[in-house]
């Protein structure tokens, strides 16, 4: 399942393309990168719902 991740400090994971909106992230304002991992699990990442500031989608 394709999903998007922030490569910055927040490690946000989102089902939707967008930009990082987490206030504390060093990549705030940058596009999330597509991730094609097969298990869909990012134990080292926060979920979009749990990241402070969340994600702004491109939709």
C-alpha positions in Angstrom: 0.0 0.0 0.0 1.5 3.4 -1.0 1.6 6.1 1.6 3.6 9.2 2.3 6.2 10.0 4.9 8.0 13.0 6.2 11.8 12.5 6.3 12.1 15.1 8.9 12.1 15.1 12.7 8.3 14.4 13.0 8.4 11.1 10.9 4.7 11.7 10.0 3.0 8.9 7.9 -0.1 9.8 5.8 -2.3 8.0 3.3 -2.5 11.2 1.3 0.1 13.3 -0.5 0.7 16.7 1.2 3.2 18.8 3.0 4.5 18.5 6.5 2.7 20.9 8.9 4.3 19.8 12.2 5.5 22.9 14.0 8.5 21.2 15.5 9.7 19.4 12.3 12.8 20.5 10.5 11.0 19.7 7.2 7.9 21.7 7.9 6.5 23.0 4.6 8.2 20.3 2.5 6.3 17.7 0.5 5.8 14.2 2.1 7.7 11.5 0.2 6.0 8.5 -1.3 6.8 5.3 0.5 6.2 1.9 -1.1 7.1 -0.3 1.8 5.2 -3.6 1.6 4.2 -3.9 5.3 2.9 -0.4 5.7 4.3 -0.3 9.2 6.6 2.5 10.3 7.2 1.8 13.9 9.8 4.6 13.9 7.2 7.0 12.5 4.3 8.8 14.1 1.0 8.5 12.4 -0.5 11.6 10.8 -3.2 11.7 13.5 -0.6 11.7 16.3 1.9 14.3 14.8 1.6 17.7 16.3 0.4 20.0 13.6 -0.6 17.2 11.3 -0.5 17.1 7.5 -1.9 19.4 4.9 -3.1 17.4 2.0 -2.7 18.4 -1.6 -6.4 17.7 -2.4 
